[in-house]
């Protein structure tokens, strides 16, 4: 008969390790084991933030922090009052990890190396006698005679308490569904837009402040959603904070459209169409003998200005004196209401976030206990919670793990 372990954590990722470290510290007389299906642990921590580990974000008010979560905003208010960004920073600093806040609010270790965070977690696990068992892919778990029986491809385990921290694992979601949990169908979140425009793709690396509206088709008058922020032009299309916010909040809707939709971009979001036209008319008067290609009034990068002229069918050789009303209208329209077809998506860097998971109505957010199953807690991205980029997804993972570890 398998030895009874006090607490088994399925999933050796961010939330699983943070739970185990805090639970073992709080309960030194309890046995704790982590079961990880692969040969390596903490892989998402390793690659996050371009290998620097964006541990959290410098947002210190719970209500404002929750506004960064398309799914989980309401449910996280209570948990964030118990453990949030400042608490995570303090936890790391107490263990000798120095942190820094970057201009955009993202928080990293001063080493700019995710291994710093991994080493900290591994030290805590070792110090608190947590057993880490790799290559243990869980195939089934059942609650029998007041214990959880966990079956992997090679072994069987028995636990008094079971913690699910497996992120977007379809197999584990299916097991939870078998036991009565409702699973919200997973769809990608935090993705970039594929745009088939060879001339735009040549502008790779340019970033501009934009306001973007998303539509089902060019015939639609009402947008599905909209976003403001920096948009980055890439060799495959568009990325950057504005696009990522659209993909996060519109994850379900865009998925239903099979990632085929239309966006309308305002490249000058703080200037009205009429003001753009007036400004162009003023350029015509003040720079009559100068080439259109060499003068623009909006401090736009030259490469981008030439692209707009091409889209507007205005010759680069033309002088401002020869620019007519139709030219001015076309340029203004392309700066104010630039239509582009989205033809698919790409993963944002190496980071993949999934919208979907265990229905939040079935979780007690004071403890992260399942309302459906006894002696079981569900944390991290296994829940239907996700956020925009910037350290917010990790913060939800830390919060859920800490509360689950320190509550009855």
C-alpha positions in Angstrom: 0.0 0.0 0.0 1.3 3.5 -0.9 2.6 5.7 1.9 0.2 8.5 2.9 1.6 11.9 2.1 0.0 14.8 3.9 -0.1 17.0 0.9 0.6 16.3 -2.8 0.9 19.1 -5.4 0.3 18.2 -9.0 2.3 20.5 -11.2 5.8 21.8 -10.7 5.3 25.3 -12.0 5.2 28.7 -10.4 2.0 28.3 -8.3 2.9 24.7 -7.3 6.3 25.6 -6.0 5.2 28.7 -4.3 2.4 26.8 -2.6 4.7 24.0 -1.5 7.3 26.3 -0.1 4.8 28.2 2.0 2.8 25.2 3.1 5.8 23.3 4.2 7.1 26.3 6.1 3.7 26.7 7.9 3.4 22.9 8.5 6.9 21.6 9.3 5.6 18.3 10.6 3.7 17.6 7.3 5.1 15.6 4.4 4.8 17.5 1.0 5.5 16.2 -2.5 5.3 17.9 -5.9 4.5 15.7 -8.9 5.7 17.1 -12.2 5.1 15.4 -15.5 8.2 16.6 -17.3 11.9 16.2 -16.4 12.2 19.9 -15.5 10.4 22.2 -13.2 9.6 25.9 -13.2 9.9 26.1 -17.0 7.5 29.1 -17.4 9.4 31.0 -14.7 12.6 30.3 -16.7 11.4 31.8 -19.9 9.2 34.6 -18.5 10.1 38.2 -19.2 12.6 37.2 -21.9 14.5 35.0 -19.4 14.5 37.8 -16.7 11.3 36.7 -14.9 8.7 39.5 -14.6 7.7 38.5 -11.0 4.9 41.0 -10.6 3.8 44.6 -11.3 4.1 47.9 -9.4 0.3 48.2 -8.9 -0.4 48.4 -5.1 -4.1 48.9 -4.9 -6.3 45.7 -5.1 -9.1 47.3 -7.1 -6.8 48.8 -9.7 -4.8 45.5 -9.8 -7.9 43.5 -10.6 -8.6 45.7 -13.6 -5.8 44.0 -15.5 -7.7 40.6 -15.5 -10.2 40.0 -18.3 -11.3 36.9 -16.4 -11.1 36.9 -12.6 -11.5 40.6 -12.0 -14.3 40.3 -9.5 -13.1 37.1 -7.8 -9.6 38.5 -7.1 -10.6 41.5 -5.1 -10.7 39.5 -1.9 -7.6 37.5 -2.4 -5.6 40.6 -3.4 -6.5 42.2 0.0 -4.8 39.2 1.6 -1.7 38.9 -0.5 -0.7 41.0 -3.5 2.2 42.7 -5.2 3.8 44.3 -2.2 3.6 41.1 -0.2 5.3 39.1 -3.0 8.1 41.7 -3.2 8.5 41.5 0.6 8.6 37.7 0.5 11.4 37.7 -2.1 13.3 40.5 -0.4 13.2 38.6 2.9 15.0 35.8 1.2 17.7 38.0 -0.2 16.3 38.7 -3.7 16.8 42.3 -4.7 14.1 43.7 -7.1 13.8 46.6 -9.4 10.8 48.4 -10.9 11.1 49.4 -14.6 9.6 52.4 -16.1 6.5 50.5 -17.3 5.8 49.1 -13.9 7.1 45.6 -14.4 9.2 44.2 -11.6 12.3 42.0 -12.1 15.2 40.7 -10.0 18.1 43.1 -10.3 20.1 40.3 -11.8 17.9 40.3 -14.8 18.0 36.5 -14.6 15.1 34.2 -14.0 17.5 31.7 -12.5 17.7 34.0 -9.4 14.0 33.3 -8.7 14.3 29.6 -9.5 17.2 29.2 -7.1 15.3 31.0 -4.4 12.3 28.6 -4.8 14.6 25.6 -4.9 16.3 26.7 -1.7 13.0 27.1 0.0 11.8 23.6 -1.2 15.1 22.0 0.0 15.1 23.8 3.3 11.5 22.7 4.1 12.0 19.1 3.0 9.6 19.1 0.1 10.0 16.1 -2.2 10.1 17.0 -6.0 9.3 14.0 -8.2 9.8 14.6 -11.9 8.6 12.5 -14.9 5.4 11.7 -13.0 2.6 12.4 -15.4 -0.7 12.0 -13.5 -3.3 9.9 -15.3 -6.0 9.7 -12.7 -7.0 10.7 -9.2 -9.9 9.6 -7.1 -11.1 10.3 -3.5 -11.4 6.9 -1.7 -11.8 6.3 2.0 -11.0 9.9 2.9 -7.8 10.0 0.9 -6.8 11.0 -2.6 -5.3 8.2 -4.6 -3.1 9.6 -7.4 -2.0 7.4 -10.3 0.8 8.3 -12.6 2.2 6.4 -15.6 4.7 4.7 -13.3 3.5 5.0 -9.7 0.7 5.4 -7.2 0.5 7.9 -4.4 -1.9 8.5 -1.5 -2.5 12.0 0.0 -4.6 13.6 2.7 -4.8 16.8 0.7 -4.5 17.4 -3.1 -3.4 20.6 -4.8 -4.0 21.1 -8.5 -1.5 23.6 -10.0 -1.2 22.2 -13.5 -2.0 25.4 -15.6 -3.7 24.6 -18.9 -3.4 20.9 -18.7 -6.2 19.3 -20.7 -5.7 15.9 -19.1 -6.1 17.3 -15.6 -9.1 19.5 -16.6 -10.7 16.3 -17.9 -10.1 14.5 -14.6 -11.6 17.4 -12.7 -14.6 17.3 -15.1 -14.9 13.6 -14.5 -15.4 14.5 -10.8 -18.0 17.1 -11.5 -16.1 20.3 -12.0 -17.2 22.6 -14.9 -14.4 23.5 -17.2 -14.6 26.7 -19.3 -13.3 25.7 -22.8 -9.7 27.0 -23.2 -8.8 29.5 -25.8 -5.5 31.4 -26.4 -5.0 34.8 -24.8 -2.1 37.3 -25.2 -1.4 36.7 -28.8 -0.3 39.0 -31.7 -2.1 39.7 -35.0 -1.0 38.3 -38.3 -1.3 41.0 -41.1 -0.5 40.2 -44.7 0.9 43.5 -45.8 4.4 43.2 -47.3 5.0 47.0 -47.1 3.9 47.2 -43.5 6.0 44.2 -42.6 9.1 46.1 -43.8 8.6 48.6 -40.9 9.4 46.0 -38.3 10.5 47.5 -35.0 8.5 50.7 -35.2 6.2 51.4 -32.3 3.5 54.0 -32.3 0.8 55.1 -29.9 -2.6 54.0 -31.3 -6.3 53.6 -30.7 -7.6 50.4 -32.2 -11.1 49.1 -32.7 -11.9 45.5 -33.7 -14.8 44.5 -36.0 -16.1 41.2 -37.2 -15.9 42.4 -40.8 -15.5 45.5 -42.9 -19.3 45.7 -43.2 -19.8 46.0 -39.5 -20.5 49.4 -38.0 -20.2 48.4 -34.4 -16.9 47.3 -33.0 -16.5 44.3 -30.7 -13.9 46.0 -28.5 -11.3 48.7 -28.5 -7.9 49.5 -26.9 -5.4 52.3 -26.6 -1.6 52.0 -26.2 1.6 51.4 -28.1 1.4 49.1 -31.2 4.6 47.4 -32.4 5.0 46.6 -36.1 6.5 43.2 -36.7 7.6 41.1 -39.7 4.3 39.1 -39.4 1.9 41.9 -38.4 1.2 43.8 -35.2 2.1 43.3 -31.5 2.7 45.5 -28.5 0.6 46.5 -25.4 -2.4 47.7 -27.4 -2.7 44.5 -29.4 -2.1 42.3 -26.4 -4.9 44.0 -24.5 -7.2 43.4 -27.4 -6.2 39.7 -27.5 -6.7 39.3 -23.8 -10.1 41.0 -23.5 -11.3 39.6 -26.8 -9.9 36.1 -26.4 -13.2 34.3 -26.7 -14.7 36.6 -29.3 -11.7 36.5 -31.6 -11.4 32.7 -31.2 -15.1 32.4 -32.4 -14.1 34.4 -35.5 -11.3 31.9 -36.1 -8.8 34.8 -35.8 -10.2 36.4 -39.0 -11.4 39.9 -38.3 -10.8 43.6 -39.1 -9.1 46.3 -37.1 -9.4 50.1 -37.5 -6.3 51.9 -36.4 -6.0 55.5 -35.4 -2.3 56.3 -35.6 -2.9 59.7 -34.1 -5.3 58.9 -31.2 -5.2 62.4 -29.6 -6.0 64.3 -32.8 -9.4 64.4 -34.5 -9.8 63.8 -38.2 -10.7 67.4 -38.9 -7.6 68.6 -37.0 -5.4 66.2 -39.1 -6.9 67.7 -42.3 -6.4 71.2 -41.1 -2.8 70.5 -40.1 -2.1 69.0 -43.6 -3.6 72.0 -45.2 -1.3 74.2 -43.2 1.6 72.1 -44.3 0.6 72.8 -47.9 0.6 76.5 -47.3 3.8 76.7 -45.3 5.9 74.2 -47.3 4.6 74.7 -50.9 7.9 74.0 -52.6 9.0 71.1 -50.5 8.5 67.4 -51.3 5.7 65.8 -49.4 8.0 62.9 -48.5 10.4 65.1 -46.6 7.9 67.0 -44.4 5.3 65.7 -42.0 3.7 67.6 -39.2 3.1 64.8 -36.7 6.6 63.6 -35.7 5.9 60.3 -37.4 9.0 58.1 -38.2 10.0 58.8 -41.8 9.6 55.2 -42.9 6.0 55.1 -41.5 5.2 58.5 -43.2 6.3 57.1 -46.6 4.2 54.1 -46.0 1.1 56.3 -45.3 1.8 58.3 -48.5 1.9 55.0 -50.5 -1.4 53.9 -48.9 -2.8 57.2 -49.8 -1.5 57.0 -53.4 0.5 60.2 -53.0 3.8 60.3 -54.9 6.9 60.8 -52.8 8.2 63.3 -55.4 5.1 65.5 -55.2 5.6 68.9 -53.7 3.1 70.3 -51.2 1.8 72.9 -53.6 0.5 70.1 -55.9 -1.3 68.2 -53.1 -5.0 68.5 -53.7 -8.0 68.1 -51.4 -8.4 64.4 -52.3 -4.8 63.7 -51.3 -5.2 65.5 -48.0 -8.4 63.6 -47.3 -6.8 60.2 -48.1 -3.7 60.9 -45.9 -6.0 62.0 -43.0 -8.2 58.9 -43.4 -5.2 56.6 -43.4 -3.9 58.2 -40.2 -7.3 58.3 -38.5 -9.1 55.2 -39.6 -6.7 52.7 -41.1 -8.5 49.4 -42.0 -6.5 46.2 -41.9 -7.6 42.5 -42.1 -6.3 40.2 -39.4 -5.5 36.8 -40.8 -4.5 34.6 -37.9 -2.5 34.9 -34.7 1.0 34.3 -33.4 2.2 33.5 -29.8 3.6 36.5 -27.9 7.3 35.7 -27.6 7.6 32.4 -25.7 4.8 33.2 -23.3 1.5 31.5 -23.8 -1.5 32.3 -21.6 -4.8 30.5 -21.9 -8.3 31.8 -21.2 -10.3 29.0 -19.7 -10.2 26.5 -16.9 -12.1 25.6 -13.8 -15.3 27.7 -13.4 -14.7 30.3 -10.8 -18.1 29.8 -9.3 -16.9 26.4 -8.0 -14.0 27.8 -6.0 -14.0 29.3 -2.4 -11.6 32.3 -2.9 -11.0 32.6 0.9 -9.1 29.3 0.7 -9.0 28.2 -3.0 -10.8 25.1 -1.9 -13.0 23.2 -4.5 -16.7 23.5 -3.7 -17.2 20.2 -5.5 -14.5 18.0 -4.1 -13.2 17.4 -0.5 -9.6 18.1 0.6 -8.7 19.6 -2.8 -7.6 23.1 -3.8 -7.1 24.5 -7.2 -4.6 27.3 -7.9 -2.8 29.3 -10.6 -3.7 29.0 -14.3 -5.7 25.8 -13.8 -8.5 28.3 -12.9 -10.4 30.4 -15.5 -8.2 33.5 -14.6 -5.8 35.3 -16.9 -4.3 38.7 -17.3 -2.6 41.0 -19.7 1.2 40.9 -19.9 3.3 42.7 -17.3 3.7 40.3 -14.3 -0.1 40.1 -13.6 -0.5 36.4 -14.4 2.4 35.5 -12.0 0.8 37.7 -9.3 -2.5 35.8 -9.5 -0.4 32.5 -9.2 1.5 33.8 -6.2 -1.7 35.0 -4.5 -3.7 31.8 -5.0 -0.7 29.7 -3.9 0.0 31.7 -0.7 -3.7 31.8 0.4 -4.2 28.1 -0.3 -1.0 27.3 1.6 -1.8 29.4 4.7 -5.5 28.7 5.0 -7.3 25.7 6.5 
